[in-house]
Amino acid sequence: MRIGLLGTGPWAQMAHAPALAGHEAVDFAGVWGRRPDAAKELADRYGVHPYDDVDALIADVDAVAVALPPDVQAELAARAARAGRHLLLDKPLAVTPERARAVADAARAAGVASVVFFTSRFQTETEAWIAEQAATGGWFTGRAQWLAALFPGGARTSDSPFAASPWRRENGALWDVGPHALSVLLPVLGDARRVSAAAPGPGDTVHLVLEHTGGASSTLALSLTAPSEAAGATVELRGTAGVAVLPDRSEGVVPAVARAVDALREAAGTGRPHACDAAFGLRVTEILAEAEALLTAS
């Protein structure tokens, strides 16, 4: 499988590019970016071809890996799908259901495989835990806290390479870390049939309550403005099996992206959709958009 990378930012540099370059079963074919000089710099680092025309890259590959802001991703992913290219995407798929649906519809119509990279779903320990809890069942309630210190205390300065991201500043924790929490809760507790959202807390902190199709309820606390001392991700489930807590993520992101590449190859080869395909990415977008509408109206 020949894969081209769309994007040149921090995530492309620290996750996608090294994963593609180090993967023995794929051909890292080239890089396109919105800034041609950045695309050339990243491509030169790995000895691959820099593209200044995104359609030229799409024409030369079997699949694209996308590391771009959500709505830029959605537009180009739909274009690549219509050209018959498989899709390795990032979360959130988009920040509006309409744009996310356009990607899912294009992938389905073209018959191409898609995988959305939700980190916990491609790390060995956490994915095994999710599968185990889904098989166990009997859960009464769940609690997810995804608290990041990207803008600690609401500060507009940060050492994080992601702090300058305009879409994160505009959309906040709901859209940045909310997808991570949902990617863990939904496969265990079932789809959300009802969504409630509380008034925002400190900084960009938001609180959601979900009623799941499996009968359980869950609460989510999401923030990019937590104090650094309070940052971290926790998921706890309580039910007839007792209490289960998501294990700490000790594995780096590059191996996780490599497993997402494997998942894309398998889905492309078998024709069987992956659990984290564009349709799942669309559902996550729909839930977050419903929560956002409730928060805006409150």
C-alpha positions, 0 to 999 in steps of 0.5 A: 500500500502506497500512502501519502501524508497530508499535513506537516504540523506537529502531529504529522511530524511526531506521529504520522511521518515516523510511523509511515516511514518505519512501517515495513508493509507500506510505502511512504510515498510523499508529503503534501502541506498547505505550506510547500516549504514545510512539505519539502522539509518534512519530505526531505527528512524521510527521503520521500517526494514533496508535493505542492499539488494535493491532487497529484499526491492523491493520484499517486497513492493507494491511501492518504494519512491526514494530519490536518485541522478537522474541517480541512481534513474533511474536505480533502478526505472526501476528495480522496475517497471519491478518487478511490483512496483509502483513508487514515484519518484523525479525530475529530473527523470534522466539527460539524455533522454535515462535513463528517457525513460527507466523508463517511458518505464518500467512503461508503459510495467509493467502497474504500476503507477508512480508519479514524485514529482514536489513540486509546483504540490503537494502544495495546493495553487500552484496546484490550481493556475496552474489548474486555469490558465490552464483553463483560457487560452489566455496567451501571454507570461510567465516568470519564475525565479527560483533563489536559493542561494545554492552556493551564488556568486559561493561559494563552501561552503554553510550551505544547506544540499544539497550543498554537492550533487555531481550531483547538483555541476556537473549539476547545476541549469538547472537540479535542479530548471529547472524541477520546472519551467517547471512543472508550465509552461508546464501544463498552456502554453502547451508543448515546441515545440522550445527551445532556451538557452542563454549563461550562466550568473553569476555562474551556471545561465542559461536563456531559451526561450520556444515556446509553443504549445499553442502559447505563449512563456516563459522565464526561469532564473535559478540559484543555485548561486544567492545572498541570498538576490535575491533568490526566485521563481516567475512565471508571466503570461500575456495574455487576462485575464491580469496578474497572479502571482504564489502565494508564497509557504507557505506550508511545503514539508512533506504534499506535499509529502503526497499528492504525495503518495495519487496521487500514490495510486489513479493512482494505484487504477484507472489505470489512469495516473497522470499528473506528471507521468514518461512520464511527467518526461521524457518530462521535461528531454528531454527539459532540455537536448535540452537546455543543448546541446545548451548551450554546443555548444554555 
